[in-house]
Amino acid sequence: MTGKQAWDLSPQERRPGETHEQFDWWQHWRDDFRRSIPRTTARFDATKARVRRASEKHQWQARLAQWKAQNAQATRQAVAELIEASLVPFTRSFSRMAVHAATADLSRVGPVQAATAATTVLKVLIDPQYRQFVTDLNKTANDPELDVLDLVLDQLKADHPEAHDAVLTNLSRTVARATNGETTGHAM
């Protein structure tokens, strides 16, 4: 450990001057849900004074904060990677489903169901966070010029003109809320 200062070390590494025994105490104390010096002393048959001195000398509280921050960062990174990896097949599947829904014959369902389905698809299509999704959706349809938004509205107008106007009104409200910085939400 020559050349490294205590602040350069990961909390998982032994500190300069920290014995293996003291490092074991640190790891036990860190991993104990109560973080109790008496529990650590009992586990290792050490005196409270010795464990407390090691705790102060090797800054267990500051080290714990650093350890928690590193674990939180690693957890956030792992979750982000997992979500990203999980969304790829979902996006492909949903893209195919959305194109199918957009081109489906809505005359077989009632106007309320058609309006609800169309509104849901349209809200996804206009939400800025789904811009890449919409691009992928157009690629999935094998038509880069396809405007799924217009396709959904055209199909709804052909099958349920009365629902078409309600959907346009709701869509206008959603766009207005989105441009005013509000979230679009899922319910209209």
C-alpha positions in Angstrom: 0.0 0.0 0.0 2.9 2.3 -0.3 2.2 5.6 -2.0 -1.6 5.5 -1.4 -3.2 7.8 1.2 -6.3 6.6 3.1 -8.5 8.9 1.1 -7.3 7.3 -2.1 -8.4 3.9 -1.0 -11.7 2.2 -1.7 -13.6 1.5 1.6 -13.2 -2.2 0.7 -9.4 -1.9 1.0 -7.3 -2.0 4.2 -6.0 1.3 5.4 -2.3 2.0 6.1 -1.6 0.7 9.5 -4.8 -1.3 9.7 -4.2 -4.9 10.8 -6.1 -7.8 9.3 -7.9 -8.1 12.6 -9.0 -4.5 12.5 -10.1 -4.8 8.9 -12.2 -7.9 9.8 -13.8 -5.8 12.6 -14.5 -3.0 10.0 -16.2 -5.4 7.6 -18.3 -7.0 10.3 -19.4 -3.7 11.7 -20.1 -2.4 8.2 -22.2 -5.4 7.3 -24.0 -5.7 10.6 -27.5 -4.2 10.2 -27.2 -2.5 13.6 -23.6 -1.4 13.1 -22.9 -2.0 16.8 -19.4 -1.9 18.4 -20.6 -4.2 21.2 -21.9 -6.7 18.6 -18.6 -6.5 16.8 -16.6 -7.0 20.0 -18.7 -10.0 20.9 -18.2 -11.6 17.5 -14.4 -11.3 17.6 -13.9 -11.5 21.4 -12.2 -8.1 21.4 -12.5 -5.3 23.9 -14.8 -2.4 23.2 -11.9 0.0 23.7 -9.8 -1.7 21.1 -12.6 -1.8 18.5 -13.6 1.8 19.3 -10.0 3.0 18.9 -9.8 1.2 15.5 -13.1 2.7 14.5 -11.8 6.2 15.3 -8.3 5.7 13.8 -9.6 4.3 10.5 -12.7 6.5 10.3 -15.4 3.9 10.1 -18.2 6.4 9.9 -16.7 8.3 6.9 -15.6 5.1 5.3 -19.2 3.8 5.7 -20.6 6.9 3.9 -18.1 6.3 1.1 -18.9 2.6 0.9 -22.7 3.4 0.8 -22.1 6.0 -2.0 -20.1 3.5 -4.0 -22.7 0.8 -3.6 -25.5 3.2 -4.5 -23.7 4.3 -7.6 -23.0 0.7 -8.6 -26.6 -0.2 -7.9 -27.9 2.7 -10.0 -25.6 1.8 -12.8 -26.6 -1.9 -12.7 -30.3 -1.0 -12.6 -29.9 1.4 -15.5 -28.1 -1.2 -17.6 -30.8 -3.8 -16.7 -33.6 -1.5 -17.7 -31.9 -0.5 -20.9 -31.3 -4.2 -21.8 -34.9 -5.1 -20.9 -36.4 -2.3 -23.0 -34.9 -3.4 -26.3 -37.1 -6.5 -26.8 -40.0 -4.6 -25.3 -39.6 -1.7 -27.7 -39.4 -4.1 -30.6 -42.5 -6.0 -29.5 -44.5 -2.9 -28.7 -43.5 -1.3 -32.0 -44.9 -4.2 -33.9 -48.0 -4.2 -31.7 -48.5 -0.4 -32.1 -48.2 -0.6 -35.9 -50.7 -3.5 -35.9 -53.1 -1.6 -33.6 -52.7 1.6 -35.7 -53.6 -0.3 -38.9 -56.3 -2.5 -37.3 -60.0 -2.2 -38.1 -61.4 -0.2 -35.2 -65.0 -0.7 -36.4 -65.1 -4.0 -34.5 -64.8 -2.2 -31.2 -67.0 0.4 -29.6 -66.2 4.1 -29.9 -65.1 4.4 -26.2 -62.7 1.5 -26.5 -61.4 2.8 -29.8 -60.9 6.3 -28.3 -59.1 4.9 -25.3 -56.8 2.7 -27.4 -56.1 5.6 -29.8 -55.5 8.0 -27.0 -53.0 5.7 -25.4 -51.0 5.1 -28.5 -51.1 8.8 -29.4 -49.8 9.9 -25.9 -46.8 7.6 -26.4 -46.2 9.0 -29.8 -46.2 12.7 -28.7 -44.2 12.2 -25.5 -40.7 13.7 -26.1 -39.1 10.9 -24.0 -40.3 8.4 -26.6 -38.8 10.1 -29.7 -36.4 7.2 -30.3 -39.2 4.8 -29.8 -41.3 6.5 -32.5 -38.3 6.4 -34.8 -37.9 2.6 -34.1 -41.6 2.2 -34.6 -41.4 3.7 -38.1 -38.4 1.4 -38.9 -40.3 -1.6 -37.7 -43.1 -0.8 -40.1 -40.5 -0.8 -42.8 -41.7 2.6 -43.9 -39.5 5.6 -42.8 -42.1 8.0 -44.1 -44.9 6.4 -42.1 -46.5 8.8 -39.7 -48.1 6.5 -37.1 -49.8 9.5 -35.4 -51.7 10.3 -38.6 -52.3 6.7 -39.3 -54.0 6.2 -35.9 -56.1 9.3 -36.3 -57.1 8.5 -39.9 -58.2 4.9 -38.9 -60.1 6.3 -35.9 -61.8 8.9 -38.0 -62.9 6.3 -40.6 -64.2 3.9 -38.0 -65.5 6.2 -35.2 -65.8 9.9 -36.3 -67.5 10.7 -33.0 -64.5 9.4 -31.0 -62.0 11.0 -33.3 -63.0 14.5 -32.2 -62.8 13.6 -28.5 -59.4 12.1 -29.0 -58.2 15.2 -30.8 -59.4 17.4 -28.0 -57.7 15.2 -25.4 -54.6 15.1 -27.5 -54.5 18.9 -27.7 -54.8 19.1 -23.9 -52.0 16.6 -23.5 -49.7 18.6 -25.8 -50.6 21.8 -24.0 -49.7 20.3 -20.6 -46.5 18.8 -22.0 -45.4 22.1 -23.5 -46.2 23.8 -20.2 -43.7 21.5 -18.4 -46.3 19.1 -16.9 -46.1 15.4 -17.3 -48.5 13.8 -19.8 -49.5 11.0 -17.3 -51.6 8.1 -18.3 -55.1 9.2 -17.6 -57.0 11.8 -19.5 
